[in-house]
Amino acid sequence: MKILAIDTSCDETAAAVTRGTTVLSNVIWSQASEHARFGGVMPSLAKRMHEERIDFVIEKALRQAQCGWTDVDAVAVTTGPGLAIALEVGIRKAKEIARELKVPLIPVNHIEGHVLSPLAQPLNSKYWRSQRFSSKIQNSNQIQKSKSQVTNVSFPAVGLVVSGGHTELILIKNIGKYEILARTQDDALGEALDKAARILGLGYPGGAILEKMAREGNPKAFLLPLPMARRKDSNSFSYSGLKTALFRLVASLRLSQSLSRQQIHDLAASFQNRAFEHLVRVMGKVLRAQCSVLKINDLLVGGGVAANIELRKRLRKLGKELGLKMRLPYSAKLVGDNAAMIGVAAGLRVKAGCPVLVTHYEEVDRRPRWIVEEEFK
C-alpha cells in the first residue's frame, strides 16, 4: 500500500509518500524563520502559511517518490494533537484528495508518529541489510513478544517522545496499544530549551543554538535546581521551575554587568545538564520497575530534542544500565515534525489490523488534545 501522508500539526508543512515502513519521499517546509520574530509560533500565521504551501509540498513529495496520483492507495493525515487551526488545513486537504481519488483516509496521532519513527526505513535497503533487521509483525491486543516488520525491535517496548510540545514516556504494548508511563506536568523539554535560549538572548527556535553554546560551557559553573528532587515518588517531568530559576539567575547577573560570552556558554551548559539529568532520573525510576516485570528490550526515541547529541549519550548510558537498546530514526528529517513518520505509523496500523481505514470522511476531524492512549473514534 502506497500512502500519501500529510502533517500540518504546528509550524511545518509536511508531506511524504511511504510504502509499508519504507520512506519513498519526505518533504518539509519549515515556517520557523517567519515565527522567529514573534518569539514563538503564531497560530493564525501558521494556518495561512500551511494554506499557501500545502499544494506545492504534496506535489513535490509525489514527484520525489516518482509516484502519480493513481498510485496512491490511501491518504494519512495528522488529526491531533497540535494547533487546531493548523491541523484543519491538513485534514481538509487530505479529505479533498481522498474523496477525489476514492481511497481510504487514515487519521494518525502525531505522538504515535513520533514514537514509531525509529521503525521507518529508507529506500536504500543496503543500509538496513547491514543492521540485520528481521521481518515479522504480529497482531495482538495483549502485551506479548512480537517482532516488528522492519527491525528486531520486540514488543512490549518503551518509547520516549521529546519535542517542543510533548515529553512523554510511553509503554508500547503493540502497534496501536499504548500506555503513558510518565509525562510533563508543565513545559515540555523542547519548549523549556527554547525558552532558556530566549532568556539568554539566543533567539527562537533556540534549542539547537543552546546545544551548540553548551558544548563550550561548564555544566557545573552555575548550580541550578534539579526539578522535583525532593519528590522521589513522582513519575512526572517538570521544567517550569528550572526555567524560572534560570530567568532569576540571569536577571541577577545582569544587575552588575552584561553577560559575557563564556557566561552564556556556562549558563546554557548548566541548564541543559539539569534538564537532561531530570529526564534521565525520572525515566530510570519508571523503567526499572517496568523492565523487570515486562522484560522490555528496546527504547524508541523520537521528537525534535532527540537530535541533541548530549541527550543521546545520556539515554544510551541509561539504556546500557537497564539492558535496553536505544532506537533512533535513521535521518534527522524524521526527528522533528514530518509526514513520513505519519505514513509509517499509518502503514504499521493497517498491517496490524487496527480499524483505521475510513471511507466516511466526515468522521475525521481535528483533535487538538488527542492523547496517544485513546483510540480513534
C-alpha atoms as a printed R data frame, in Angstrom:
    type eleno elety resid chain resno       x       y      z
1   ATOM     1    CA   MET     A     1   0.000   0.000  0.000
2   ATOM     2    CA   LYS     A     2   1.390   3.403 -1.013
3   ATOM     3    CA   ILE     A     3   0.300   6.085  1.415
4   ATOM     4    CA   LEU     A     4   0.346   9.825  0.840
5   ATOM     5    CA   ALA     A     5   0.851  11.335  4.301
6   ATOM     6    CA   ILE     A     6   0.233  14.929  5.393
7   ATOM     7    CA   ASP     A     7   1.213  16.732  8.611
8   ATOM     8    CA   THR     A     8   0.309  20.331  9.496
9   ATOM     9    CA   SER     A     9   0.236  19.973 13.264
10  ATOM    10    CA   CYS     A    10   2.310  23.070 14.067
11  ATOM    11    CA   ASP     A    11   4.746  25.170 12.030
12  ATOM    12    CA   GLU     A    12   5.999  22.673  9.432
13  ATOM    13    CA   THR     A    13   4.041  21.940  6.273
14  ATOM    14    CA   ALA     A    14   4.952  18.339  5.501
15  ATOM    15    CA   ALA     A    15   4.027  15.643  3.013
16  ATOM    16    CA   ALA     A    16   5.513  12.223  2.303
17  ATOM    17    CA   VAL     A    17   4.925   9.023  0.391
18  ATOM    18    CA   THR     A    18   5.513   5.732  2.192
19  ATOM    19    CA   ARG     A    19   5.152   2.075  1.321
20  ATOM    20    CA   GLY     A    20   4.819  -0.019  4.451
21  ATOM    21    CA   THR     A    21   7.638   1.324  6.598
22  ATOM    22    CA   THR     A    22   9.764   2.424  3.636
23  ATOM    23    CA   VAL     A    23  10.022   6.176  3.111
24  ATOM    24    CA   LEU     A    24   9.824   6.993 -0.603
25  ATOM    25    CA   SER     A    25   9.843  10.768 -0.064
26  ATOM    26    CA   ASN     A    26   9.718  13.206  2.845
27  ATOM    27    CA   VAL     A    27   9.230  16.909  2.135
28  ATOM    28    CA   ILE     A    28   9.174  19.509  4.933
29  ATOM    29    CA   TRP     A    29   8.597  23.241  4.548
30  ATOM    30    CA   SER     A    30   9.565  24.948  7.807
31  ATOM    31    CA   GLN     A    31   7.955  28.193  8.912
32  ATOM    32    CA   ALA     A    32  10.416  28.735 11.794
33  ATOM    33    CA   SER     A    33  12.038  31.841 10.330
34  ATOM    34    CA   GLU     A    34   8.639  33.506  9.944
35  ATOM    35    CA   HIS     A    35   7.650  32.833 13.548
36  ATOM    36    CA   ALA     A    36  11.058  33.792 14.971
37  ATOM    37    CA   ARG     A    37  10.271  37.496 15.084
38  ATOM    38    CA   PHE     A    38   7.322  36.764 17.394
39  ATOM    39    CA   GLY     A    39   9.401  34.585 19.725
40  ATOM    40    CA   GLY     A    40   7.097  31.611 19.203
41  ATOM    41    CA   VAL     A    41   4.504  30.062 16.916
42  ATOM    42    CA   MET     A    42   1.659  32.359 15.876
43  ATOM    43    CA   PRO     A    43  -1.330  30.064 15.115
44  ATOM    44    CA   SER     A    44  -3.005  32.367 12.583
45  ATOM    45    CA   LEU     A    45   0.258  32.806 10.675
46  ATOM    46    CA   ALA     A    46   0.876  29.053 10.759
47  ATOM    47    CA   LYS     A    47  -2.541  28.380  9.233
48  ATOM    48    CA   ARG     A    48  -2.073  30.925  6.457
49  ATOM    49    CA   MET     A    49   1.369  29.602  5.535
50  ATOM    50    CA   HIS     A    50   0.113  25.999  5.530
51  ATOM    51    CA   GLU     A    51  -2.608  27.026  3.089
52  ATOM    52    CA   GLU     A    52  -0.071  28.771  0.855
53  ATOM    53    CA   ARG     A    53   2.402  25.882  0.734
54  ATOM    54    CA   ILE     A    54   0.483  22.629  1.123
55  ATOM    55    CA   ASP     A    55  -0.241  22.001 -2.576
56  ATOM    56    CA   PHE     A    56   3.388  22.631 -3.535
57  ATOM    57    CA   VAL     A    57   4.702  20.360 -0.745
58  ATOM    58    CA   ILE     A    58   2.339  17.495 -1.667
59  ATOM    59    CA   GLU     A    59   3.192  17.693 -5.368
60  ATOM    60    CA   LYS     A    60   6.905  17.735 -4.560
61  ATOM    61    CA   ALA     A    61   6.533  14.659 -2.340
62  ATOM    62    CA   LEU     A    62   4.800  12.792 -5.160
63  ATOM    63    CA   ARG     A    63   7.483  13.803 -7.668
64  ATOM    64    CA   GLN     A    64  10.337  12.741 -5.376
65  ATOM    65    CA   ALA     A    65   8.650   9.381 -4.828
66  ATOM    66    CA   GLN     A    66   8.130   9.032 -8.601
67  ATOM    67    CA   CYS     A    67   4.509   8.431 -7.754
68  ATOM    68    CA   GLY     A    68   1.421   9.536 -9.666
69  ATOM    69    CA   TRP     A    69  -1.965  10.310 -8.172
70  ATOM    70    CA   THR     A    70  -3.336   6.990 -9.384
71  ATOM    71    CA   ASP     A    71  -0.589   5.164 -7.459
72  ATOM    72    CA   VAL     A    72  -1.888   6.433 -4.107
73  ATOM    73    CA   ASP     A    73  -3.769   3.713 -2.216
74  ATOM    74    CA   ALA     A    74  -4.639   5.735  0.902
75  ATOM    75    CA   VAL     A    75  -4.175   9.162  2.450
76  ATOM    76    CA   ALA     A    76  -2.914   9.521  6.032
77  ATOM    77    CA   VAL     A    77  -3.161  12.756  7.978
78  ATOM    78    CA   THR     A    78  -2.304  14.040 11.433
79  ATOM    79    CA   THR     A    79  -5.557  14.822 13.236
80  ATOM    80    CA   GLY     A    80  -4.010  15.636 16.613
81  ATOM    81    CA   PRO     A    81  -2.569  16.666 18.902
82  ATOM    82    CA   GLY     A    82  -1.472  20.071 17.676
83  ATOM    83    CA   LEU     A    83  -2.678  23.576 16.863
84  ATOM    84    CA   ALA     A    84  -6.349  23.282 15.935
85  ATOM    85    CA   ILE     A    85  -6.360  25.767 13.053
86  ATOM    86    CA   ALA     A    86  -3.126  24.311 11.678
87  ATOM    87    CA   LEU     A    87  -4.433  20.727 11.849
88  ATOM    88    CA   GLU     A    88  -7.540  21.865  9.998
89  ATOM    89    CA   VAL     A    89  -5.552  22.740  6.877
90  ATOM    90    CA   GLY     A    90  -4.018  19.278  6.517
91  ATOM    91    CA   ILE     A    91  -7.250  17.457  7.340
92  ATOM    92    CA   ARG     A    92  -9.248  19.465  4.821
93  ATOM    93    CA   LYS     A    93  -6.681  18.802  2.086
94  ATOM    94    CA   ALA     A    94  -6.466  15.080  2.961
95  ATOM    95    CA   LYS     A    95 -10.250  14.727  2.721
96  ATOM    96    CA   GLU     A    96 -10.252  16.537 -0.623
97  ATOM    97    CA   ILE     A    97  -7.607  14.212 -2.071
98  ATOM    98    CA   ALA     A    98  -9.126  11.023 -0.640
99  ATOM    99    CA   ARG     A    99 -12.547  11.955 -1.991
100 ATOM   100    CA   GLU     A   100 -11.143  12.764 -5.434
101 ATOM   101    CA   LEU     A   101  -9.121   9.520 -5.602
102 ATOM   102    CA   LYS     A   102 -11.833   7.445 -3.890
103 ATOM   103    CA   VAL     A   103  -9.319   5.957 -1.435
104 ATOM   104    CA   PRO     A   104  -9.473   5.460  2.356
105 ATOM   105    CA   LEU     A   105  -8.413   8.163  4.787
106 ATOM   106    CA   ILE     A   106  -6.244   7.210  7.777
107 ATOM   107    CA   PRO     A   107  -6.272   9.508 10.848
108 ATOM   108    CA   VAL     A   108  -2.970   9.351 12.766
109 ATOM   109    CA   ASN     A   109  -1.967  10.565 16.204
110 ATOM   110    CA   HIS     A   110   1.071  12.853 15.958
111 ATOM   111    CA   ILE     A   111   2.671  11.350 19.078
112 ATOM   112    CA   GLU     A   112   2.228   7.830 17.699
113 ATOM   113    CA   GLY     A   113   4.091   9.040 14.635
114 ATOM   114    CA   HIS     A   114   6.999  10.247 16.758
115 ATOM   115    CA   VAL     A   115   7.169   7.129 18.899
116 ATOM   116    CA   LEU     A   116   7.169   4.817 15.870
117 ATOM   117    CA   SER     A   117   9.541   6.947 13.779
118 ATOM   118    CA   PRO     A   118  12.565   4.713 14.612
119 ATOM   119    CA   LEU     A   119  10.799   1.914 12.704
120 ATOM   120    CA   ALA     A   120  10.961   3.833  9.423
121 ATOM   121    CA   GLN     A   121  13.462   2.645  6.845
122 ATOM   122    CA   PRO     A   122  14.983   4.417  3.843
123 ATOM   123    CA   LEU     A   123  14.537   3.327  0.265
124 ATOM   124    CA   ASN     A   124  18.219   2.361  0.227
125 ATOM   125    CA   SER     A   125  17.933  -1.210  1.548
126 ATOM   126    CA   LYS     A   126  21.724  -1.720  1.661
127 ATOM   127    CA   TYR     A   127  21.897   0.258  4.921
128 ATOM   128    CA   TRP     A   128  19.188  -1.836  6.503
129 ATOM   129    CA   ARG     A   129  20.632  -5.180  5.457
130 ATOM   130    CA   SER     A   130  23.776  -4.199  7.339
131 ATOM   131    CA   GLN     A   131  21.732  -3.750 10.518
132 ATOM   132    CA   ARG     A   132  20.452  -7.363 10.463
133 ATOM   133    CA   PHE     A   133  16.820  -6.423 10.915
134 ATOM   134    CA   SER     A   134  14.085  -9.093 10.841
135 ATOM   135    CA   SER     A   135  10.770  -9.007  9.009
136 ATOM   136    CA   LYS     A   136   7.820 -10.277 11.011
137 ATOM   137    CA   ILE     A   137   4.977  -8.480 12.761
138 ATOM   138    CA   GLN     A   138   2.091  -9.979 14.690
139 ATOM   139    CA   ASN     A   139  -1.279  -8.547 15.586
140 ATOM   140    CA   SER     A   140  -2.336  -8.868 19.211
141 ATOM   141    CA   ASN     A   141  -4.337  -6.863 21.712
142 ATOM   142    CA   GLN     A   142  -2.331  -8.330 24.559
143 ATOM   143    CA   ILE     A   143   1.143  -7.435 25.813
144 ATOM   144    CA   GLN     A   144   3.267 -10.086 24.196
145 ATOM   145    CA   LYS     A   145   6.565 -10.563 22.460
146 ATOM   146    CA   SER     A   146   6.435  -9.917 18.734
147 ATOM   147    CA   LYS     A   147   8.851  -8.854 16.024
148 ATOM   148    CA   SER     A   148   8.337  -5.615 14.148
149 ATOM   149    CA   GLN     A   149   8.088  -5.539 10.395
150 ATOM   150    CA   VAL     A   150  11.452  -3.910  9.789
151 ATOM   151    CA   THR     A   151  13.647  -4.284 12.848
152 ATOM   152    CA   ASN     A   152  14.420  -6.726 15.573
153 ATOM   153    CA   VAL     A   153  12.514  -4.482 17.983
154 ATOM   154    CA   SER     A   154  10.287  -6.591 20.216
155 ATOM   155    CA   PHE     A   155   7.055  -5.617 21.909
156 ATOM   156    CA   PRO     A   156   6.345  -4.597 24.528
157 ATOM   157    CA   ALA     A   157   8.865  -1.778 24.221
158 ATOM   158    CA   VAL     A   158   9.127   1.715 25.630
159 ATOM   159    CA   GLY     A   159   9.034   4.932 23.682
160 ATOM   160    CA   LEU     A   160  10.251   8.401 24.600
161 ATOM   161    CA   VAL     A   161   8.854  11.453 22.806
162 ATOM   162    CA   VAL     A   162  10.794  14.658 23.459
163 ATOM   163    CA   SER     A   163   9.595  17.589 21.387
164 ATOM   164    CA   GLY     A   164   8.614  21.218 21.715
165 ATOM   165    CA   GLY     A   165   5.122  20.341 22.837
166 ATOM   166    CA   HIS     A   166   5.424  16.907 24.439
167 ATOM   167    CA   THR     A   167   7.606  14.981 26.857
168 ATOM   168    CA   GLU     A   168   6.124  11.527 27.336
169 ATOM   169    CA   LEU     A   169   7.433   8.101 28.275
170 ATOM   170    CA   ILE     A   170   5.172   5.505 26.691
171 ATOM   171    CA   LEU     A   171   4.737   1.774 27.063
172 ATOM   172    CA   ILE     A   172   4.275   0.353 23.560
173 ATOM   173    CA   LYS     A   173   2.283  -2.806 24.210
174 ATOM   174    CA   ASN     A   174   1.945  -3.370 20.483
175 ATOM   175    CA   ILE     A   175   1.182  -1.288 17.401
176 ATOM   176    CA   GLY     A   176  -1.875   0.775 18.307
177 ATOM   177    CA   LYS     A   177  -1.788  -0.121 22.017
178 ATOM   178    CA   TYR     A   178  -0.105   2.446 24.250
179 ATOM   179    CA   GLU     A   179   0.076   3.458 27.896
180 ATOM   180    CA   ILE     A   180   1.649   6.686 29.139
181 ATOM   181    CA   LEU     A   181   4.079   5.906 31.957
182 ATOM   182    CA   ALA     A   182   5.228   9.482 32.616
183 ATOM   183    CA   ARG     A   183   4.529  12.911 31.148
184 ATOM   184    CA   THR     A   184   5.400  16.513 31.848
185 ATOM   185    CA   GLN     A   185   3.274  18.487 34.274
186 ATOM   186    CA   ASP     A   186   4.024  21.798 32.598
187 ATOM   187    CA   ASP     A   187   6.627  22.709 29.971
188 ATOM   188    CA   ALA     A   188   7.842  20.069 27.544
189 ATOM   189    CA   LEU     A   189  11.604  19.541 27.331
190 ATOM   190    CA   GLY     A   190  11.923  21.132 23.889
191 ATOM   191    CA   GLU     A   191   9.797  24.072 24.988
192 ATOM   192    CA   ALA     A   192  11.990  24.557 28.073
193 ATOM   193    CA   LEU     A   193  15.179  24.519 25.983
194 ATOM   194    CA   ASP     A   194  13.698  27.073 23.577
195 ATOM   195    CA   LYS     A   195  12.649  29.336 26.456
196 ATOM   196    CA   ALA     A   196  16.089  29.044 28.059
197 ATOM   197    CA   ALA     A   197  17.655  30.107 24.768
198 ATOM   198    CA   ARG     A   198  15.324  33.090 24.624
199 ATOM   199    CA   ILE     A   199  16.245  34.088 28.195
200 ATOM   200    CA   LEU     A   200  19.908  34.034 27.141
201 ATOM   201    CA   GLY     A   201  19.150  36.104 24.054
202 ATOM   202    CA   LEU     A   202  19.853  33.320 21.576
203 ATOM   203    CA   GLY     A   203  16.662  33.708 19.537
204 ATOM   204    CA   TYR     A   204  13.866  31.337 18.512
205 ATOM   205    CA   PRO     A   205  13.748  28.439 17.951
206 ATOM   206    CA   GLY     A   206  16.728  28.159 20.236
207 ATOM   207    CA   GLY     A   207  17.104  24.533 21.313
208 ATOM   208    CA   ALA     A   208  19.745  23.751 18.689
209 ATOM   209    CA   ILE     A   209  21.600  27.013 19.404
210 ATOM   210    CA   LEU     A   210  21.527  26.297 23.136
211 ATOM   211    CA   GLU     A   211  23.055  22.868 22.486
212 ATOM   212    CA   LYS     A   212  25.852  24.436 20.443
213 ATOM   213    CA   MET     A   213  26.591  27.005 23.149
214 ATOM   214    CA   ALA     A   214  26.508  24.338 25.864
215 ATOM   215    CA   ARG     A   215  29.304  22.383 24.183
216 ATOM   216    CA   GLU     A   216  31.779  25.124 25.109
217 ATOM   217    CA   GLY     A   217  30.403  25.679 28.607
218 ATOM   218    CA   ASN     A   218  30.918  24.224 32.074
219 ATOM   219    CA   PRO     A   219  27.757  22.393 33.194
220 ATOM   220    CA   LYS     A   220  28.811  22.826 36.845
221 ATOM   221    CA   ALA     A   221  29.505  26.563 36.618
222 ATOM   222    CA   PHE     A   222  26.068  27.528 37.929
223 ATOM   223    CA   LEU     A   223  24.130  25.448 40.435
224 ATOM   224    CA   LEU     A   224  20.584  25.294 39.103
225 ATOM   225    CA   PRO     A   225  17.971  23.240 40.974
226 ATOM   226    CA   LEU     A   226  17.178  19.674 39.942
227 ATOM   227    CA   PRO     A   227  13.428  19.593 39.235
228 ATOM   228    CA   MET     A   228  11.329  17.627 41.735
229 ATOM   229    CA   ALA     A   229  14.447  16.349 43.518
230 ATOM   230    CA   ARG     A   230  12.596  16.031 46.815
231 ATOM   231    CA   ARG     A   231   9.629  14.189 45.301
232 ATOM   232    CA   LYS     A   232  11.136  10.757 44.947
233 ATOM   233    CA   ASP     A   233   7.720   9.169 44.435
234 ATOM   234    CA   SER     A   234   6.851  11.295 41.402
235 ATOM   235    CA   ASN     A   235   6.576   9.770 37.930
236 ATOM   236    CA   SER     A   236   6.246  13.148 36.208
237 ATOM   237    CA   PHE     A   237   8.561  15.522 34.396
238 ATOM   238    CA   SER     A   238   8.574  19.241 35.181
239 ATOM   239    CA   TYR     A   239  10.585  22.095 33.666
240 ATOM   240    CA   SER     A   240   8.791  25.323 34.614
241 ATOM   241    CA   GLY     A   241  10.686  25.659 37.922
242 ATOM   242    CA   LEU     A   242  14.051  25.147 36.248
243 ATOM   243    CA   LYS     A   243  13.180  27.746 33.628
244 ATOM   244    CA   THR     A   244  12.172  30.233 36.346
245 ATOM   245    CA   ALA     A   245  15.424  29.589 38.238
246 ATOM   246    CA   LEU     A   246  17.427  30.369 35.090
247 ATOM   247    CA   PHE     A   247  15.443  33.551 34.494
248 ATOM   248    CA   ARG     A   248  16.129  34.798 38.028
249 ATOM   249    CA   LEU     A   249  19.806  33.859 37.850
250 ATOM   250    CA   VAL     A   250  20.300  35.679 34.538
251 ATOM   251    CA   ALA     A   251  18.440  38.730 35.879
252 ATOM   252    CA   SER     A   252  20.695  38.862 38.963
253 ATOM   253    CA   LEU     A   253  23.859  38.506 36.874
254 ATOM   254    CA   ARG     A   254  22.770  41.319 34.577
255 ATOM   255    CA   LEU     A   255  22.297  43.691 37.510
256 ATOM   256    CA   SER     A   256  26.041  44.182 37.731
257 ATOM   257    CA   GLN     A   257  27.067  43.821 34.080
258 ATOM   258    CA   SER     A   258  26.049  42.293 30.776
259 ATOM   259    CA   LEU     A   259  26.642  38.601 30.340
260 ATOM   260    CA   SER     A   260  29.991  37.608 28.893
261 ATOM   261    CA   ARG     A   261  30.171  35.074 26.111
262 ATOM   262    CA   GLN     A   262  31.674  32.491 28.482
263 ATOM   263    CA   GLN     A   263  28.891  33.075 30.984
264 ATOM   264    CA   ILE     A   264  26.324  32.389 28.270
265 ATOM   265    CA   HIS     A   265  28.124  29.162 27.386
266 ATOM   266    CA   ASP     A   266  28.204  28.133 31.044
267 ATOM   267    CA   LEU     A   267  24.549  29.027 31.643
268 ATOM   268    CA   ALA     A   268  23.485  27.061 28.571
269 ATOM   269    CA   ALA     A   269  25.525  24.065 29.710
270 ATOM   270    CA   SER     A   270  24.222  24.271 33.285
271 ATOM   271    CA   PHE     A   271  20.591  24.482 32.179
272 ATOM   272    CA   GLN     A   272  20.902  21.669 29.657
273 ATOM   273    CA   ASN     A   273  22.704  19.494 32.210
274 ATOM   274    CA   ARG     A   274  19.934  19.823 34.796
275 ATOM   275    CA   ALA     A   275  17.170  19.389 32.210
276 ATOM   276    CA   PHE     A   276  18.649  16.125 30.946
277 ATOM   277    CA   GLU     A   277  19.583  14.932 34.435
278 ATOM   278    CA   HIS     A   278  15.944  15.291 35.480
279 ATOM   279    CA   LEU     A   279  14.675  13.478 32.397
280 ATOM   280    CA   VAL     A   280  17.035  10.526 32.852
281 ATOM   281    CA   ARG     A   281  16.379  10.372 36.609
282 ATOM   282    CA   VAL     A   282  12.602  10.042 36.187
283 ATOM   283    CA   MET     A   283  12.977   7.652 33.264
284 ATOM   284    CA   GLY     A   284  15.344   5.434 35.244
285 ATOM   285    CA   LYS     A   285  12.934   5.238 38.164
286 ATOM   286    CA   VAL     A   286   9.956   4.334 35.972
287 ATOM   287    CA   LEU     A   287  11.774   1.930 33.676
288 ATOM   288    CA   ARG     A   288  13.497  -0.053 36.410
289 ATOM   289    CA   ALA     A   289  10.055  -1.107 37.587
290 ATOM   290    CA   GLN     A   290   8.652  -1.766 34.096
291 ATOM   291    CA   CYS     A   291  11.624  -3.581 32.551
292 ATOM   292    CA   SER     A   292  11.888  -6.136 35.319
293 ATOM   293    CA   VAL     A   293   8.196  -7.058 35.063
294 ATOM   294    CA   LEU     A   294   7.660  -6.951 31.285
295 ATOM   295    CA   LYS     A   295  11.131  -7.933 30.060
296 ATOM   296    CA   ILE     A   296  11.444  -4.895 27.817
297 ATOM   297    CA   ASN     A   297  14.449  -4.810 25.493
298 ATOM   298    CA   ASP     A   298  14.014  -1.696 23.337
299 ATOM   299    CA   LEU     A   299  13.770   2.064 23.822
300 ATOM   300    CA   LEU     A   300  12.390   4.002 20.824
301 ATOM   301    CA   VAL     A   301  13.189   7.716 20.866
302 ATOM   302    CA   GLY     A   302  11.505  10.380 18.721
303 ATOM   303    CA   GLY     A   303  10.831  14.111 18.694
304 ATOM   304    CA   GLY     A   304  12.963  17.123 17.870
305 ATOM   305    CA   VAL     A   305  15.095  17.057 21.042
306 ATOM   306    CA   ALA     A   306  16.245  13.544 20.092
307 ATOM   307    CA   ALA     A   307  18.687  15.300 17.742
308 ATOM   308    CA   ASN     A   308  20.627  16.580 20.759
309 ATOM   309    CA   ILE     A   309  23.944  14.706 20.946
310 ATOM   310    CA   GLU     A   310  24.358  15.082 24.719
311 ATOM   311    CA   LEU     A   311  20.863  13.718 25.344
312 ATOM   312    CA   ARG     A   312  21.579  10.737 23.115
313 ATOM   313    CA   LYS     A   313  24.722   9.955 25.120
314 ATOM   314    CA   ARG     A   314  22.805  10.006 28.374
315 ATOM   315    CA   LEU     A   315  19.972   7.887 27.016
316 ATOM   316    CA   ARG     A   316  22.432   5.314 25.670
317 ATOM   317    CA   LYS     A   317  24.097   5.184 29.078
318 ATOM   318    CA   LEU     A   318  20.738   4.675 30.792
319 ATOM   319    CA   GLY     A   319  19.808   2.036 28.240
320 ATOM   320    CA   LYS     A   320  23.043   0.175 28.875
321 ATOM   321    CA   GLU     A   321  22.377   0.196 32.627
322 ATOM   322    CA   LEU     A   322  18.867  -1.180 32.107
323 ATOM   323    CA   GLY     A   323  19.685  -3.591 29.293
324 ATOM   324    CA   LEU     A   324  17.772  -1.547 26.706
325 ATOM   325    CA   LYS     A   325  18.844  -0.893 23.125
326 ATOM   326    CA   MET     A   326  18.104   2.675 22.074
327 ATOM   327    CA   ARG     A   327  16.495   3.064 18.647
328 ATOM   328    CA   LEU     A   328  16.553   6.386 16.802
329 ATOM   329    CA   PRO     A   329  15.153   7.466 13.409
330 ATOM   330    CA   TYR     A   330  17.617   6.858 10.584
331 ATOM   331    CA   SER     A   331  17.509  10.511  9.455
332 ATOM   332    CA   ALA     A   332  17.395  13.929 11.124
333 ATOM   333    CA   LYS     A   333  14.396  14.706  8.909
334 ATOM   334    CA   LEU     A   334  12.437  12.076 10.845
335 ATOM   335    CA   VAL     A   335  13.257  13.515 14.261
336 ATOM   336    CA   GLY     A   336  11.281  16.766 14.136
337 ATOM   337    CA   ASP     A   337   7.757  17.155 12.788
338 ATOM   338    CA   ASN     A   338   7.395  15.399  9.445
339 ATOM   339    CA   ALA     A   339   4.888  13.450  7.382
340 ATOM   340    CA   ALA     A   340   6.983  10.316  6.772
341 ATOM   341    CA   MET     A   341   6.507   9.207 10.373
342 ATOM   342    CA   ILE     A   342   2.748   9.689  9.902
343 ATOM   343    CA   GLY     A   343   2.767   7.475  6.813
344 ATOM   344    CA   VAL     A   344   4.869   4.818  8.575
345 ATOM   345    CA   ALA     A   345   2.545   4.824 11.601
346 ATOM   346    CA   ALA     A   346  -0.441   4.506  9.266
347 ATOM   347    CA   GLY     A   347   1.167   1.614  7.405
348 ATOM   348    CA   LEU     A   348   2.010  -0.209 10.630
349 ATOM   349    CA   ARG     A   349  -1.541   0.236 11.930
350 ATOM   350    CA   VAL     A   350  -3.012  -1.153  8.706
351 ATOM   351    CA   LYS     A   351  -0.589  -4.096  8.821
352 ATOM   352    CA   ALA     A   352  -1.504  -4.777 12.446
353 ATOM   353    CA   GLY     A   353  -5.205  -4.844 11.634
354 ATOM   354    CA   CYS     A   354  -6.144  -1.690 13.539
355 ATOM   355    CA   PRO     A   355  -9.502  -0.223 12.396
356 ATOM   356    CA   VAL     A   356  -8.156   2.914 10.750
357 ATOM   357    CA   LEU     A   357  -9.282   2.869  7.115
358 ATOM   358    CA   VAL     A   358 -12.037   5.496  6.990
359 ATOM   359    CA   THR     A   359 -14.281   5.882  3.962
360 ATOM   360    CA   HIS     A   360 -16.852   8.130  5.630
361 ATOM   361    CA   TYR     A   361 -14.608  11.166  5.549
362 ATOM   362    CA   GLU     A   362 -16.902  13.302  7.702
363 ATOM   363    CA   GLU     A   363 -15.936  11.092 10.662
364 ATOM   364    CA   VAL     A   364 -12.431  12.532 10.608
365 ATOM   365    CA   ASP     A   365 -11.977  15.808 12.446
366 ATOM   366    CA   ARG     A   366  -9.205  17.633 14.293
367 ATOM   367    CA   ARG     A   367  -8.407  16.507 17.842
368 ATOM   368    CA   PRO     A   368  -6.004  19.126 19.271
369 ATOM   369    CA   ARG     A   369  -5.651  17.326 22.617
370 ATOM   370    CA   TRP     A   370  -5.697  13.740 21.369
371 ATOM   371    CA   ILE     A   371  -3.872  11.555 23.893
372 ATOM   372    CA   VAL     A   372  -1.943   8.669 22.366
373 ATOM   373    CA   GLU     A   373  -3.636   6.183 24.710
374 ATOM   374    CA   GLU     A   374  -7.033   6.983 23.172
375 ATOM   375    CA   GLU     A   375  -8.155   5.066 20.097
376 ATOM   376    CA   PHE     A   376  -9.579   6.842 17.063
377 ATOM   377    CA   LYS     A   377 -13.359   7.122 17.397
